[in-house]
Amino acid sequence: MAKSKKSNGLVYSTNPNFKIEEEEFESVSIPNNQQKLYVSIDKKQRAGKEVTLIEGFVGSEDDLKELGKTLKSKCGVGGSVKDGEILIQGNFRDKIIELLTKDGFQVKRKGG
């Protein structure tokens, strides 16, 4: 199913010169040493396969994708970046915690 475009609440306007003003929020990434990331292992709704889940990143979508790309390449596996989370295929929690700590992030282990 395709996602529908978000409505701004406007149904109809009789003004022929009316233009919808869309607000764009450019999220600015805060420094790595002020970021608190949570790393966990997740199996839910994944047919029993493990993924390493990184949550809590504050910043632009581009910076999040770049971090995801870096982690995927250093672990040598696939993954994805969506909904503000980074998914890395497989159980790489310890390695990712080590990599993020070297980059200056504050990292918390979440779960067992």
Secondary structure, DSSP 8 states (H G I E B T S, - for coil): --------S------TT--------------GGG-EEEEEEE-TTTTT--EEEEE---S-HHHHHHHHHHHHHHHTS-EEEETTEEEEES--HHHHHHHHHHTT-EEEE---
